[in-house]
Amino acid sequence: MGWQDVIRSALATAQAVLDDGLLATVVHYPYAGQNAYGETTWGDGVSRKAVVVDHDELIRDAQAREIVAHTRLTFLTAVTVDPRDKITLPDGRTTPILRVDHGVRDTAGAGFLTEVWF
């Protein structure tokens, strides 16, 4: 078993253990563009399970500026998230996405999980 299989197996185990009431449900709306009035539009929402942790954390955003994120969300699978997407957290909040990261990547460049900071 290679290192990639070990990581995938560990994430599958974590998902199974945490899915017993410890994963939160969020709704992910993909960015679709802008309407005729210049307002942002999103596609249909998809419910996803994720680990949601509210705590202040100093991060670097997409422009490499140091900023404070207040919430980190972790999908235990690779999920395509654009910084322009909208994610509704379990408490109903929707705040701008500050950063998206896929952590460790396999030899093909695909991430094993997805982290999003708000």
N, C-alpha and C positions, 0 to 999 in steps of 0.2 A: 504494500500500500504506500503510495507516494504522499508527499507532504500536502498536496492539494486535496487528496482524498481524506486525509486526517482532518483538515480544516472543515471540509464539507460535512463530515460525519459529526464533528464537534458542534457545528452550528445547528445541524438537524437535531441533535440531542438537546441542545439549549432551547431550541424552539419547542420541542415536545415537553420539556420540563416547565418552561415558562408559560406555555399555553394553558396551563391549568390555573387560570385566573390571574397570572402576573403580567401578561401582555395586555396592552391597551389597544383599543380599536380607534384608528384615526381614519379620516376620509381624505383621499388624495385626488385633487382636481388638476389634470394636466393643462398647462398653458396652451391656449388655442390661437391667440392673436389679439387683434383689436377690432372693435366694431366700427361702423361708419362715424361714430362720435369720438373715436379715439380712446374708448374705454376698454380695459383689459377684459378678455373673455376666456373662459376655461371650459374644458370638456367635461363629460360626465364624471362624477365622483366615484372612486373605487375605495371600498372599505379594506383596510389592511391592518394587520397586527404588528405592533412595534413596542419596543421598550421606550418609555417616555420618562425622562428624568428632568425635573425642574431644579436647576442650580445655576449660579453665576459662574461663568467660565470665560477666561480671556482667550480669544481665538483670533485668527487672521481671516478676513473675508476674502472674496474673490479678487479684490484689488490690493491685497496684502496689507490692509490697514488692520491695526490691532483694535478690536472692539470687544465688548462684553456680550456674550450670548447668555440668555436666561433659561433656555430649554434645549436639551439634546434629545433627539429621537433616533432610535436605531432600528432599522429593518434588518432582521436576521437572514435576509436573502438580498441578492442584488436587485435593486429597484431603480429604474430610470427616473431621476428627479432633476428637473430644470429649476434653477433659482427663481424663475418666474412662475412656477407652479404655486398652487395654494393647497395647504394642508390644514384641515380642521382638527385640532387636538381634542382629546376626550372631554375637556371642560368647555368646549365650544369656541376657544380662542383660535383666531387665524392671524398670525403675525408674519411679517416678511421673512423669507428664508435668507439667512446670512451666509451660509456655507453648506456645501454638499461634498461628501468625501466617501470613497469606496474602500478605504483602508488597504489591506493586503490584497494584491492582485495575483491571479494565476498566471501561468506562462503565456497565455493568450491575451493577457491584459484585462481580463474581466474581473470585477470585484466580487468578493464573497458575500459582502454585506454592504449596507448603505447607511451612512450617518448624516443627519440633517440638523443644523443648528439654527435656532431662532433667537 
